[in-house]
Amino acid sequence: MSLGDQFDNILINTDNYKHCHYSLYPPGTEYISSYIESRGGEFPVTMFVGLQAYIRDYLMRPITLEDIDAAEFLMREQGMHFNRENWIGILNDHDGYLPVEIEAIPEGTVLPSRNVLVQLINTDPKYYWVTSFFETALLRAIWYPTTIGTLSWLCKQVIRTALERTSDNEGILRHMLHDYGARGVSSQQSAALGGMAHLVNFNQSDTTPGILAAKHWYNAVAPSNSGPNSEHAGFTAWGRDNEVDAIRNMLETYRDYGIVLVLTDTYDHENCVKNILGGELKEMIRNFPGVVGARPDSGDIVQVTADTTEWLMDAFGYEVNSKGFKILPPFIRVVQGDGVTGSSLREVFKELERRGLAADNTVFGMGGGLLQHVDRDTNNFAQKANAVCVNGEWRDIAKTPTGADFKVSKAGRLALILEDGEYKTVRRDSVSPEQNLLKPVFRNGKLLKKWDFSELISASEAPVPQEWYGDYLAPMLVEPLVEAVG
């Protein structure tokens, strides 16, 4: 559903209690600095993406008197304190734009977790409290696409590794993982942000909001490819006895598109693969001007992917590539889009390799496993204050809870540097401005740096040491290679 314009009001797009925090700082407070990082978690690295979308959608829209009135009514109705003077001041002093500067690392950058990604500070000492006021929306706008982008990036490294070990066709990497997640997320906005993040790593998606997001916020040009795919409604409408006619109709209807993805588990997957694709329609598929994808949509993902590959080889034959692995003819592939997650993807490639099957026999689609099976704690994202200026004196500040070491925050104004191939978060005053990879991207309502989607892709594809993510790859690696042919 559409939430409506009232939800774009930044005074409301927050936790209620943020409205009472301005009075909790020491008298004489002038500036508050805070930063955002992944504090570590399930993923060993972070691929940063999404900040520009939030800035353009929310921070470049000034608050209005109507926004203030609406927020005041709602907060007082909830029993929450509301300081109207604070917001009227921003309206009059800054034309409704938040007096804040945001600096960030380049979007698309991949770096180890526990490094600063974003740092912000107020630009007017009268409004010291603004730095933390919009934390709720800002953190959400970063942790979600960044976590999705990171998962997608790690899946890319899994696929890259499988191709390097078993395939002669490593150039297909960006076409190997399709986004099927639109129906599996909680909102269209999630589909947009998560789908956009995935497209930094791959060129394949059926998540239309994600495609539009990449174009709208980052000027992406043709960020995605897709093609005719089937669904069970269309096939079951023909009836069980006419399954072959349903598939034949699809092959004929979309012959000129060069690709069709055929569901094979509408009734009996093994029968469909062996006796329909590999039997009655064998010559039609062999002569198809493009690629036919056999798409199982149920069963044990590891076994059904490998079994389907071997059944198709029984019907259509195979070649042996230079690395000694079997590869189907170019007109037929397996398309696995059911139950694909980061962990199951590793297991599928491990099994394919064990059976001597090249990785490029199969392409994949991820749905909820890509866009929905994460939360803020997957990589423990947080925004924390790290410095405060009171009566002209700067103080380092940090939280140091005894109950969770990973929640200890970083103290002092920060910088990110790249030294001897390693990213390091250091004190801002310990390095020159030229060394600091945190650069201003927003100040007082103005976008200072506009990232193009091609820049995100380039940054994400920059080589990084495998040791950063080696533990993530470890479960898929088979040593030595077994059952390779020849």
SENU-231658 format. One line per 8 residues: number of its first residue (from 1); their letters; for each residue x, y, z of N, C-alpha, C. Coordinates in steps of 0.2 Angstrom, whole numbers. Layout:
N
NUM) a) X Y Z X Y Z X Y Z  ...
//
This chain:
486
1) mslgdqfd) 4 -6 0 0 0 0 4 6 0  2 12 -3 5 18 -2 4 21 4  10 23 8 9 26 14 7 34 14  8 37 8 5 44 8 11 49 10  10 55 8 15 61 9 16 62 17  11 60 21 12 62 28 18 58 31  20 52 28 25 48 30 32 51 28  32 56 24 39 59 22 41 64 26
9) nilintdn) 37 66 31 38 71 36 44 69 40  50 72 40 55 69 44 54 70 51  50 74 54 48 75 61 45 69 63  41 66 59 37 60 61 41 53 59  45 54 54 49 48 52 55 46 57  53 45 63 58 44 69 55 41 75  58 39 80 55 37 86 52 42 90  47 42 93 44 47 96 48 50 101
17) ykhchysl) 52 46 105 56 49 110 62 53 108  64 53 102 69 58 99 67 65 101  61 66 101 59 73 102 60 76 109  62 72 114 64 74 121 71 74 122  75 72 117 82 71 118 86 78 118  84 83 115 88 89 115 90 92 122  85 91 126 86 94 133 91 89 138  93 84 135 97 79 139 104 80 138
25) yppgteyi) 107 84 134 114 86 133 116 91 138  122 91 140 125 96 145 124 103 143  123 108 147 122 115 146 128 117 142  127 121 137 133 124 133 135 119 127  131 114 126 133 109 120 132 113 114  137 112 109 137 116 103 137 111 97  141 106 97 141 102 92 141 94 94  138 90 90 138 83 92 140 79 85
33) ssyiesrg) 145 75 86 147 71 80 145 64 82  143 60 76 141 53 77 143 50 71  143 43 71 146 39 65 142 33 65  142 30 59 139 23 58 144 18 55  143 12 58 147 7 56 143 0 57  146 -5 54 144 -12 55 149 -14 61  146 -17 66 150 -19 72 152 -26 71  151 -29 65 153 -36 65 147 -40 65
41) gefpvtmf) 147 -46 63 141 -50 63 142 -56 59  137 -58 55 137 -64 51 141 -63 45  142 -57 42 146 -56 36 153 -53 39  158 -55 36 165 -52 38 167 -45 35  163 -44 29 164 -38 26 158 -34 25  158 -28 22 153 -23 21 153 -20 14  148 -20 10 148 -16 4 143 -11 5  146 -5 5 142 1 7 138 4 2
49) vglqayir) 131 5 3 127 7 -3 120 10 1  117 15 -2 111 17 0 110 24 2  115 27 4 115 34 8 112 39 3  114 39 -3 112 44 -8 105 44 -9  102 38 -9 95 37 -10 91 41 -5  93 40 2 90 43 7 91 51 7  97 53 6 98 60 5 94 63 0  93 60 -6 89 64 -11 82 63 -9
57) dylmrpit) 80 58 -6 72 57 -5 70 61 1  74 62 6 72 65 12 76 72 14  82 72 14 86 77 17 86 83 12  84 82 6 84 88 1 77 91 1  73 88 5 66 91 5 65 95 12  64 102 11 64 106 17 57 104 21  58 105 28 52 104 32 48 111 31  41 110 32 37 115 31 33 117 38
65) ledidaae) 30 122 38 25 124 44 20 118 45  18 116 40 13 110 40 16 104 43  22 103 41 25 97 44 26 98 52  28 104 54 29 105 61 22 104 65  17 107 62 10 107 65 8 99 66  9 95 60 7 88 61 11 85 66  17 86 66 21 82 71 20 84 78  18 91 79 17 93 86 10 90 88
73) flmreqgm) 5 90 84 -1 87 86 0 79 88  4 76 83 5 68 85 8 67 91  14 71 92 18 70 98 14 71 104  11 77 105 7 78 111 1 74 112  -2 71 106 -7 66 107 -4 60 110  2 58 109 5 52 111 8 53 118  7 59 121 10 61 128 18 62 127  20 64 122 27 65 121 29 73 120
81) hfnrenwi) 34 75 124 36 82 124 38 84 116  36 90 115 37 93 108 40 100 109  46 101 106 48 108 106 47 112 100  42 115 99 40 119 93 45 124 91  48 127 96 53 133 95 59 130 91  61 124 92 67 121 89 66 120 81  60 118 80 58 117 72 57 124 69  53 128 72 52 135 69 59 138 68
89) gilndhdg) 64 137 72 70 140 71 74 137 65  73 131 64 76 128 58 73 130 52  66 131 52 62 134 47 64 141 45  65 145 50 67 152 49 74 153 47  79 149 51 86 150 50 89 147 44  86 141 42 89 137 37 84 135 32  79 139 31 74 137 26 71 130 26  71 127 32 68 121 33 73 115 32
97) ylpveiea) 79 116 30 84 111 29 88 110 35  89 103 36 93 101 42 100 104 42  102 108 47 109 110 47 114 105 49  115 101 45 120 95 46 124 94 40  130 91 42 135 89 37 136 82 37  136 78 32 137 71 32 143 69 27  147 65 30 153 63 26 152 56 25  155 53 20 154 45 19 160 43 15
105) ipegtvlp) 161 36 15 166 33 10 162 32 4  166 31 -2 162 30 -8 157 24 -8  151 25 -11 147 20 -11 149 15 -16  148 8 -14 150 3 -18 157 0 -15  160 4 -10 166 1 -7 165 -5 -3  169 -10 -4 169 -16 0 175 -16 5  174 -16 12 179 -16 17 177 -20 23  182 -22 27 180 -26 33 175 -23 37
113) srnvlvql) 171 -27 41 167 -24 46 171 -20 51  167 -16 55 170 -13 61 174 -7 58  172 -4 53 175 2 50 170 7 49  172 14 50 167 19 49 165 20 42  158 20 41 156 21 34 153 28 33  150 31 38 147 38 38 149 42 45  150 48 44 150 52 50 147 59 49  143 61 54 139 67 53 140 72 59
121) intdpkyy) 139 78 58 139 83 63 135 89 61  132 92 66 128 98 65 132 104 63  129 109 59 133 114 56 131 121 60  126 121 64 124 127 68 124 125 75  128 128 79 128 126 86 121 127 90  117 131 87 110 131 90 106 125 90  108 121 85 104 115 84 109 109 84  112 108 90 117 103 91 113 96 91
129) wvtsffet) 107 96 93 103 90 94 101 86 87  102 90 82 99 88 75 103 81 73  109 81 75 114 75 73 110 69 74  108 68 80 105 61 82 97 61 81  94 67 79 87 66 79 85 62 73  88 62 67 85 58 62 89 51 61  92 49 67 96 43 67 91 37 65  85 36 67 81 31 65 80 29 58
137) allraiwy) 79 35 54 78 34 47 84 33 43  89 37 45 96 37 42 99 30 43  99 27 49 102 20 50 98 15 46  92 16 46 88 11 42 89 11 35  90 17 33 92 18 25 98 16 23  103 15 28 110 12 27 110 5 28  108 3 34 109 -4 36 105 -9 31  99 -8 29 96 -12 25 99 -13 18
145) pttigtls) 100 -8 14 103 -9 7 110 -12 8  114 -9 13 121 -11 14 121 -19 15  117 -21 20 117 -28 21 115 -32 15  110 -30 12 108 -34 6 113 -34 0  116 -28 -1 122 -28 -5 128 -32 -3  129 -32 3 135 -36 6 133 -44 5  127 -46 6 125 -53 5 126 -55 -2  123 -50 -7 124 -51 -14 131 -52 -16
153) wlckqvir) 135 -47 -13 142 -47 -15 146 -54 -13  144 -56 -7 147 -62 -5 145 -68 -9  138 -68 -11 136 -73 -16 140 -73 -23  142 -67 -24 146 -66 -31 152 -69 -30  155 -68 -24 162 -71 -23 161 -79 -23  156 -82 -20 155 -89 -20 154 -91 -27  151 -88 -32 150 -90 -39 156 -89 -42  160 -83 -41 166 -82 -44 171 -88 -43
161) talertsd) 171 -90 -37 176 -95 -35 174 -102 -38  167 -103 -38 165 -110 -42 167 -109 -49  166 -104 -52 168 -103 -59 175 -104 -60  179 -101 -56 186 -101 -57 189 -109 -56  185 -112 -52 187 -119 -51 185 -124 -56  179 -123 -59 176 -128 -63 174 -126 -70  175 -120 -72 172 -117 -78 177 -114 -82  175 -114 -89 179 -110 -94 176 -104 -96
169) negilrhm) 170 -102 -92 166 -97 -94 165 -92 -88  170 -89 -86 170 -85 -80 167 -78 -82  167 -76 -88 164 -70 -90 156 -69 -89  153 -74 -87 146 -74 -86 144 -72 -79  149 -70 -75 148 -70 -67 142 -65 -66  142 -59 -69 136 -54 -67 129 -57 -69  129 -62 -73 122 -65 -75 120 -71 -71  124 -73 -66 123 -79 -63 118 -79 -57
177) lhdygarg) 116 -73 -55 111 -73 -49 106 -68 -50  100 -70 -51 94 -66 -52 90 -64 -46  87 -58 -46 83 -56 -40 76 -58 -41  73 -63 -37 66 -65 -37 63 -62 -31  65 -57 -27 63 -56 -21 57 -51 -20  55 -49 -25 49 -43 -24 44 -46 -20  41 -52 -21 35 -54 -17 37 -56 -10  44 -57 -8 46 -60 -2 48 -54 3
185) vssqqsaa) 47 -48 1 49 -43 6 43 -40 9  44 -35 14 39 -33 18 36 -26 15  39 -23 10 36 -17 7 39 -16 0  36 -12 -3 39 -10 -10 45 -6 -9  46 -2 -4 52 2 -2 58 -3 -1  57 -8 2 62 -13 4 64 -16 -3  59 -18 -7 60 -21 -14 65 -16 -18  63 -9 -17 67 -4 -21 74 -4 -19
193) lggmahlv) 75 -3 -12 82 -2 -9 86 -9 -10  83 -14 -8 87 -21 -8 88 -23 -15  83 -22 -20 84 -24 -27 89 -20 -30  89 -13 -28 95 -9 -31 102 -11 -29  102 -13 -22 109 -15 -19 111 -21 -23  107 -26 -25 109 -32 -28 111 -30 -35  109 -25 -38 111 -24 -45 118 -21 -45  120 -19 -40 127 -17 -40 132 -23 -42
201) nfnqsdtt) 130 -29 -40 134 -35 -41 132 -39 -47  125 -39 -49 123 -43 -54 118 -39 -59  118 -41 -65 114 -38 -70 107 -41 -71  105 -45 -66 99 -49 -67 94 -48 -61  87 -46 -63 82 -45 -58 75 -45 -62  71 -47 -58 64 -46 -59 60 -42 -54  64 -39 -50 61 -34 -45 61 -27 -48  56 -26 -51 55 -19 -54 56 -13 -50
209) pgilaakh) 54 -13 -44 56 -7 -40 63 -6 -39  67 -11 -38 74 -11 -38 78 -8 -44  75 -10 -50 78 -7 -56 76 0 -56  70 2 -55 68 9 -55 72 13 -50  74 10 -44 78 14 -39 85 15 -41  88 11 -45 95 12 -47 95 17 -52  89 18 -56 89 23 -62 87 29 -59  83 30 -54 80 36 -51 85 39 -46
217) wynavaps) 89 36 -42 93 39 -37 100 39 -39  102 34 -44 109 34 -46 110 34 -53  105 36 -57 106 37 -64 109 31 -68  106 25 -66 109 19 -69 106 18 -76  109 16 -81 107 15 -87 107 7 -89  101 5 -90 99 -2 -92 103 -7 -86  101 -6 -80 105 -10 -75 103 -17 -74  98 -20 -78 96 -26 -77 93 -30 -84
225) nsgpnseh) 94 -36 -84 91 -40 -89 86 -45 -86  81 -48 -90 77 -53 -89 74 -56 -95  70 -61 -94 67 -64 -100 61 -68 -98  57 -71 -103 51 -75 -102 52 -80 -97  48 -80 -91 48 -85 -86 41 -88 -85  40 -94 -83 34 -97 -82 31 -97 -75  25 -98 -74 22 -99 -67 17 -104 -67  16 -107 -61 12 -113 -61 5 -112 -63
233) agftawgr) 2 -106 -62 -4 -104 -64 -6 -106 -71  -1 -103 -76 -2 -104 -83 -1 -112 -85  3 -115 -81 4 -122 -83 -1 -127 -81  -4 -126 -75 -9 -130 -72 -15 -129 -76  -16 -123 -78 -22 -121 -82 -23 -126 -88  -18 -129 -91 -18 -134 -96 -20 -141 -94  -20 -142 -87 -21 -148 -85 -15 -153 -85  -15 -158 -80 -9 -162 -80 -8 -166 -86
241) dnevdair) -13 -168 -89 -12 -173 -95 -9 -169 -101  -9 -162 -101 -7 -158 -106 -1 -154 -104  3 -156 -100 9 -152 -97 14 -151 -103  14 -156 -107 19 -155 -113 16 -150 -118  10 -149 -119 7 -144 -123 8 -137 -120  8 -137 -113 9 -130 -110 16 -128 -111  21 -133 -111 28 -131 -112 29 -130 -119  26 -133 -123 27 -132 -131 25 -125 -133
249) nmletyrd) 19 -123 -130 16 -117 -131 21 -111 -129  24 -112 -123 29 -107 -121 35 -107 -126  37 -112 -128 43 -112 -132 42 -109 -139  36 -110 -141 33 -107 -148 32 -100 -147  29 -98 -141 27 -91 -140 33 -86 -140  38 -88 -136 43 -84 -134 50 -86 -138  49 -90 -143 55 -92 -147 59 -86 -149  56 -80 -151 61 -75 -154 64 -71 -148
257) ygivlvlt) 63 -73 -142 66 -69 -136 73 -72 -135  74 -78 -137 81 -81 -136 82 -84 -129  77 -84 -125 77 -87 -119 70 -89 -116  69 -94 -113 63 -96 -109 65 -100 -103  62 -99 -98 63 -103 -91 57 -107 -90  57 -113 -90 52 -118 -90 51 -121 -83  46 -120 -80 45 -124 -73 44 -131 -75  47 -135 -71 47 -142 -72 44 -146 -67
265) dtydhenc) 42 -143 -61 40 -147 -55 32 -146 -54  29 -144 -60 22 -142 -59 18 -149 -56  20 -155 -58 18 -161 -56 23 -166 -54  27 -168 -58 33 -173 -57 39 -170 -60  43 -167 -57 49 -164 -59 54 -169 -63  55 -175 -60 59 -180 -64 56 -182 -71  50 -183 -71 46 -185 -77 47 -180 -82  46 -173 -80 46 -168 -84 53 -167 -88
273) vknilgge) 58 -168 -84 65 -167 -86 66 -172 -91  65 -179 -89 67 -184 -93 63 -186 -99  56 -185 -98 52 -188 -103 48 -182 -107  48 -176 -105 45 -170 -109 51 -166 -112  55 -163 -107 61 -159 -110 66 -164 -114  67 -169 -111 72 -174 -114 69 -179 -118  63 -179 -119 59 -184 -123 55 -181 -129  49 -180 -127 44 -177 -132 46 -170 -136
281) lkemirnf) 49 -166 -132 51 -160 -134 59 -159 -135  62 -165 -135 70 -165 -136 72 -161 -142  69 -162 -148 72 -159 -154 70 -152 -154  64 -150 -152 62 -143 -152 67 -139 -147  69 -142 -142 74 -139 -137 80 -138 -140  82 -144 -144 89 -144 -147 90 -138 -152  84 -137 -155 84 -132 -161 81 -125 -159  80 -124 -152 78 -118 -150 83 -112 -151
289) pgvvgarp) 82 -107 -154 87 -102 -155 89 -97 -149  92 -101 -144 93 -97 -138 94 -102 -133  92 -101 -127 93 -105 -121 86 -107 -118  85 -113 -116 80 -116 -113 82 -117 -105  79 -114 -100 81 -116 -94 76 -120 -90  78 -126 -88 74 -131 -84 74 -128 -77  68 -127 -74 68 -123 -68 64 -127 -63  67 -131 -58 64 -134 -53 62 -129 -47
297) dsgdivqv) 57 -130 -44 54 -125 -39 52 -129 -33  55 -134 -31 54 -138 -25 59 -143 -24  59 -147 -18 64 -152 -17 70 -150 -14  74 -154 -12 81 -152 -9 85 -149 -14  87 -143 -13 90 -138 -17 97 -141 -20  100 -144 -15 107 -147 -17 106 -153 -22  102 -158 -20 101 -164 -24 98 -162 -30  92 -158 -30 88 -158 -36 92 -154 -41
305) tadttewl) 96 -149 -39 100 -145 -44 105 -150 -48  109 -154 -44 114 -158 -47 110 -164 -51  105 -167 -48 102 -172 -52 99 -170 -58  96 -164 -58 93 -161 -65 98 -160 -70  104 -157 -68 110 -157 -72 112 -163 -76  112 -168 -72 114 -175 -74 109 -178 -79  102 -177 -77 97 -180 -81 97 -176 -88  98 -170 -88 98 -166 -94 104 -168 -98
313) mdafgyev) 110 -170 -95 116 -173 -99 114 -179 -102  110 -183 -98 108 -190 -101 104 -189 -107  100 -184 -108 96 -183 -113 100 -179 -119  103 -174 -117 106 -169 -122 114 -170 -123  117 -174 -119 124 -175 -120 128 -169 -116  134 -169 -116 139 -164 -113 145 -164 -116  149 -159 -115 156 -159 -117 160 -159 -110  167 -159 -111 171 -159 -105 176 -153 -106
321) nskgfkil) 175 -148 -101 179 -142 -102 187 -143 -101  190 -137 -101 198 -138 -100 200 -140 -93  195 -139 -88 197 -140 -81 194 -147 -80  191 -151 -84 189 -158 -83 182 -159 -81  178 -154 -82 171 -154 -79 166 -154 -85  161 -158 -83 155 -158 -88 151 -152 -89  150 -150 -95 146 -144 -97 140 -146 -102  134 -144 -100 129 -145 -105 129 -142 -111
329) ppfirvvq) 126 -144 -117 126 -140 -123 123 -133 -122  125 -128 -125 124 -121 -124 116 -119 -124  112 -123 -127 105 -122 -128 101 -124 -122  104 -127 -117 100 -130 -111 104 -128 -104  100 -126 -99 103 -125 -93 98 -126 -87  101 -127 -81 96 -128 -75 96 -121 -72  90 -119 -70 88 -113 -67 86 -114 -60  89 -113 -55 87 -115 -48 85 -108 -44
337) gdgvtgss) 79 -107 -43 77 -101 -39 73 -103 -33  73 -109 -30 70 -111 -24 74 -113 -19  74 -109 -13 78 -110 -7 85 -108 -8  86 -103 -12 93 -101 -13 95 -96 -7  100 -97 -3 102 -93 2 110 -93 1  113 -89 5 120 -89 5 123 -95 6  121 -99 11 123 -105 13 121 -111 8  115 -111 6 113 -116 1 117 -116 -5
345) lrevfkel) 118 -109 -7 122 -108 -14 129 -112 -13  132 -111 -8 139 -114 -7 138 -122 -7  133 -124 -4 132 -132 -4 130 -134 -11  127 -131 -15 125 -133 -22 132 -133 -26  136 -128 -26 142 -128 -29 147 -134 -27  146 -135 -21 151 -140 -18 149 -147 -21  142 -148 -21 139 -154 -24 141 -155 -31  140 -149 -35 141 -149 -42 148 -151 -44
353) errglaad) 153 -148 -40 160 -150 -41 161 -157 -39  158 -159 -33 160 -166 -31 158 -171 -37  152 -169 -41 150 -174 -46 153 -173 -53  158 -168 -53 162 -167 -59 158 -162 -64  153 -158 -61 149 -154 -65 151 -147 -65  152 -143 -71 154 -136 -71 149 -132 -68  151 -127 -65 147 -122 -61 142 -118 -66  144 -117 -72 140 -114 -77 134 -118 -80
361) ntvfgmgg) 133 -124 -78 127 -128 -80 121 -125 -77  122 -121 -71 116 -118 -68 117 -111 -67  111 -108 -67 110 -101 -65 105 -101 -59  105 -95 -55 101 -95 -49 97 -89 -49  92 -90 -45 88 -84 -43 87 -84 -35  87 -79 -32 86 -78 -25 80 -74 -23  76 -76 -19 70 -72 -17 70 -69 -10  66 -72 -5 67 -70 2 74 -71 5
369) gllqhvdr) 77 -76 2 84 -77 5 89 -71 3  87 -67 -2 91 -61 -4 89 -55 0  82 -54 -1 80 -47 1 76 -47 8  75 -53 11 71 -52 17 74 -56 23  79 -61 22 81 -65 28 87 -61 32  86 -55 33 91 -51 36 88 -46 41  92 -43 46 89 -38 50 95 -34 52  94 -29 56 99 -24 58 105 -28 62
377) dtnnfaqk) 103 -33 65 108 -37 69 112 -42 65  110 -43 59 114 -47 54 121 -45 54  122 -39 54 129 -36 54 130 -31 59  125 -31 64 125 -26 70 127 -19 68  123 -16 64 124 -9 62 121 -4 68  125 1 69 123 6 74 126 13 72  122 18 74 125 25 74 126 27 81  132 29 83 134 31 89 137 38 90
385) anavcvng) 136 42 95 140 48 96 147 47 98  151 51 94 159 49 96 162 56 98  159 62 98 162 68 100 157 73 102  159 77 107 154 83 108 158 89 110  156 95 108 159 101 109 154 105 114  157 106 120 153 110 125 157 116 127  154 122 126 157 128 128 164 129 125  164 127 118 170 127 114 175 122 115
393) ewrdiakt) 174 117 120 179 112 121 177 105 118  181 102 114 179 96 111 181 90 116  176 85 117 177 79 121 176 73 117  180 68 118 179 61 115 173 58 119  169 55 116 164 51 120 162 44 117  161 39 121 159 33 118 155 29 124  152 24 122 149 19 126 153 13 127  153 11 133 158 5 135 154 0 139
401) ptgadfkv) 148 -3 137 144 -7 141 148 -14 143  147 -16 149 150 -22 151 147 -28 149  141 -28 146 137 -34 144 138 -36 137  142 -32 133 142 -34 126 148 -30 123  154 -34 122 160 -30 120 159 -27 113  155 -31 109 155 -28 102 151 -21 102  148 -20 107 144 -13 107 148 -7 110  154 -9 112 159 -3 113 160 1 107
409) skagrlal) 159 8 108 159 12 102 165 15 101  166 19 96 173 22 94 172 29 97  178 32 100 178 38 103 182 43 98  179 49 98 183 54 94 181 55 87  182 61 84 180 62 77 185 57 73  182 54 68 185 48 64 187 50 57  192 46 55 193 46 48 194 38 46  194 37 39 195 31 36 201 31 31
417) iledgeyk) 206 27 32 212 27 28 213 20 25  216 20 19 219 14 16 226 14 16  229 9 20 236 9 21 239 2 20  243 2 15 246 -5 14 241 -10 12  236 -8 8 230 -12 6 225 -14 12  226 -11 18 221 -12 23 217 -5 25  211 -6 26 207 0 28 207 0 36  208 6 38 209 7 45 205 13 47
425) tvrrdsvs) 201 13 53 197 18 56 202 21 61  204 28 60 208 31 64 205 38 67  209 41 71 207 48 73 208 52 68  203 57 67 203 62 61 209 66 62  211 68 68 217 73 68 223 69 68  223 63 66 230 59 66 232 59 58  228 61 54 229 60 46 228 67 43  230 67 37 229 73 33 222 72 30
433) peqnllkp) 219 78 28 212 78 25 213 73 18  219 74 15 219 70 8 219 62 10  222 60 15 222 53 17 215 50 19  210 55 21 204 53 24 199 51 18  197 45 18 192 43 13 185 45 14  183 47 20 177 50 22 177 57 19  172 58 14 172 65 11 165 67 11  164 74 12 157 77 13 153 75 7
441) vfrngkll) 147 73 8 142 72 3 136 76 3  135 79 9 129 83 10 130 88 15  127 94 14 128 99 19 122 104 18  118 105 24 113 110 24 108 110 18  106 104 16 101 104 11 104 103 4  110 103 3 113 102 -3 117 96 -4  117 92 -10 120 86 -11 127 88 -14  132 86 -11 139 89 -13 143 84 -17
449) kkwdfsel) 140 77 -17 143 72 -22 137 68 -24  137 67 -31 132 63 -33 135 57 -37  134 51 -34 136 45 -36 132 42 -42  136 40 -47 133 37 -53 133 29 -52  128 26 -54 128 18 -53 134 15 -55  137 17 -61 143 14 -64 148 15 -59  149 20 -55 154 21 -50 153 16 -44  147 15 -42 146 10 -37 148 3 -39
457) isaseapv) 147 1 -46 149 -5 -48 156 -6 -49  159 -1 -51 167 -1 -51 170 -1 -44  167 2 -40 170 2 -33 169 -5 -30  163 -8 -31 162 -15 -28 166 -20 -32  168 -19 -38 172 -24 -41 180 -23 -41  182 -18 -37 189 -17 -35 191 -24 -31  197 -26 -33 200 -32 -30 201 -31 -22  199 -36 -19 200 -36 -11 203 -42 -9
465) pqewygdy) 207 -42 -4 211 -49 -2 205 -54 0  207 -60 -2 202 -65 -1 202 -67 7  207 -65 10 207 -67 17 202 -63 21  199 -57 18 194 -54 21 187 -58 22  186 -62 17 180 -66 17 181 -74 16  187 -76 17 189 -83 16 185 -88 20  183 -86 26 179 -90 30 172 -91 27  170 -86 24 163 -87 21 163 -92 15
473) lapmlvep) 169 -93 12 170 -97 6 171 -104 8  174 -105 14 177 -111 16 172 -117 16  165 -117 18 161 -122 17 160 -125 10  161 -122 5 160 -124 -2 166 -127 -5  172 -127 -2 178 -129 -5 179 -136 -4  181 -140 -10 182 -147 -10 189 -148 -12  193 -151 -8 200 -152 -9 202 -160 -8  205 -163 -13 206 -160 -20 199 -161 -24
481) lveavg) 199 -158 -30 194 -159 -34 192 -166 -36  186 -168 -35 185 -175 -36 180 -176 -41  180 -182 -44 175 -184 -50 175 -180 -56  180 -175 -57 181 -172 -63 183 -177 -68  180 -176 -74 181 -180 -80 188 -179 -83  191 -184 -86 197 -183 -90 203 -181 -86
//
